[in-house]
Amino acid sequence: MIETKNETFDVDVLLEEQALVVQEALSSPQYVNVRRRIFRQLVESLFFEGIIQPEVVEDTKEQIYYLRGISQTGEPTVYLCRGKQHSTFGRIRLSNQPILRQAHGEEREAESITQFLLEVSGQIGADETRLANFIHELEQTLLKDTLAQYYRSQAQVMLRERSYDELEGNIMDGHPYHPSYKSRIGFNYVDNYMYGPEFQKPFRPLWLAVRRGKARFSIAKHLQYKRFLDDELGEEQVYAFTEKVKATGNDPREYLFLPVHPWQWKTIIVSVFLEDIRRNDILLLGCSKEEYIPQQSIRTLANCTSRQKAYLKLSLSIINTSTSRVLAPHTVENAPVISDWLKHIVKNDPFLQDELRLVLLGEVMGISYDPVPLADYLQEKTYGVLSCIWRESLQNFMDSDEEAIPFNALCSVDLDNRPFISSWIDRYGAEQWLTRLLTTSILPIIHFLYVHGIALESHAQNMVLLHKQGMPTRVVLKDFHDGIRFSRTHVVDAKTCPALLHPPEYHARVNRNSFIETDDPETVRDFVHDAFFFINIGELALFMEEYFAFNETKFWLLVRGIIKTYQRRFLEHKERFSLFNFFAPTIGVEQLTKRRLFPDTELRIQQARNPLYRKDVD
């Protein structure tokens, strides 16, 4: 039997119940809607990244794209879709009309993503193994998102009037560009139901004691390990865990307490570290009393018993949006060091601290179990699979009259087909509200880059908007341990710049885009452009035009005007404006789909048209 706070159920009963739900969901309208969305995002990314060159025919206000393929029996096929290229980085958006497939003289909706990729694979040129893995990610995204959207429809989950913690689960959209935005490779459908954020199932992490000599540990300067654990777990729980360590005949001073996701424990840790468990290098302590629910990122958990307590970011050996969700030990150890540095900068910068009142959710403690592998080839199984980062709770930083929403809620549509932000637009007017939103979100990002030389990876999951009755007031930034980039040469106050652990050879080999330091200022600038402007703000530009008829060109003129106004105010940093030039004709963006289809032998970056560039003045 499995017990939770609200229910007791048998594993076999749960398996059968969810099997029936899967069958119902796959026959529902939500399945068709999700399949069409994945198809659109897949084709959009194939076009935008230049992986496939379609034949294009102009047709009044949009374009018709033709893709030629070969069926498995060697006969020609043609895929047809409609859309247009936007001024927002030259991104291509397909219309909501289904993609059509022409074969044997017939034309009907294309219903198989797998068939599509196999038939156009000759144009793609990817090797079969990588293509097969990518297809698997897309199919799993289709399954997982269908289940989420079906649940939302059946439970009538509305977004408006929800709290921040609820929205972290109820916002089900996932990545707006990446086609395998919800693959969660490693989770079966029952795991997905138990631990997927959409289903808001509370659970309790398991706690372990790991031997200090085989672990990495780092903590914020203002904290002390024992006192912090007492605050988070409670003195009674810490005492009980300590007694469990003593009962094994070991000295508690030789161990660190480390939470682990239940799925990670049963699926990975027991198998990978069985000798470590046998040698008492890892001791199982049991569950703590408090329950947690997953946020959008899946591996970050919010305490739903005591909401002011820290979020837990835990290693999960799943693949989501084509990225492993383990926590690399060097980034775990860097986390409090980076947070201390960034918070010091904010505290000593009156513009960030007093005027913008910027909030950074510090990553205050990190622990990673990181024993030396017996052989290099075994590192893949053990690297980063048992780690935790403790992050400050948003609840401790909000004013009493402020509310919070995840930034990507701004582009969400509710079950009644009304945008989440529609009532705010009605109340304040699109231009007034949008100007405040853009000013509130853009200024801290560009100030950090221009004045301090630090780029923050502020995509929509890493930003939280604070507002008063819908009017933006300030932003909250998070996720810094592997989400910043800088050039030590161009950091303004080099004396305060901390010495950070660099990625080991293994990490650099499997993830070439995961680095913090570089010598190239354009690489630093493009880190902001890619995450913040290309995906985050760029998606908002397209959304505002689609749902509120707010002109896309006017949107980017607003953004440009905000940056120019900032520059006029801070003329003493004029040289930095040229060094980190946001108005260059093109900027580098990561090719997320090409990375899945081709070997990771180089950084997959392409130059995209910059909507902030104006030929007549730049």
Secondary structure, 3 states (H helix, E strand, C coil): CEECCCCEECHHHHHHHHHHHHHHHHCCHHHHHHHHHHHHHHHHHHHHCCCCCCEEEEECCEEEEEEEEECCCCCEEEEEEEEEECCCCCCEEECCCCCEEEECCEEEECCCHHHHHHHCHHHHCCCHHHHHHHHHHHHHHHHHHHHHHHHHHHHCCCCCCCCHHHHHHHCCCCCCCCCCCCCCECCCHHHHHHHCHHHCCCECCEEEEEEHHHEEEEECCCCCHHHHHHHHHCHHHHHHHHHHHHHCCCCHHHEEEEEECHHHHHHHHHHHCHHHHHCCCEEEEEECCCCEEECCCCCEEEECCCCCCCEEEECEEEEECCEEECCCHHHHHHHHHHHHHHHHHHHCCHHHHHHCCCEECCEEEEEEECCCCCCHHHHHHHCCCCEEEEECCHHHCCCCCCEEEEHHHHHCECCCCCECCHHHHHHHCHHHHHHHHHHHHHHHHHHHHHHHCEEECCCHHHEEEEEECCEEEEEEECCCCCCEEECHHHCCCHHHCCCCCCCCHHHHHHCCCCCCECCCHHHHHHHHHHHHHHHHHHHHHHHHHHHHCCCHHHHHHHHHHHHHHHHHHCHHHHHHHHHCCCCCCEEEEECHHHHHHCCCCCCCEEEEECCCCCCCCC
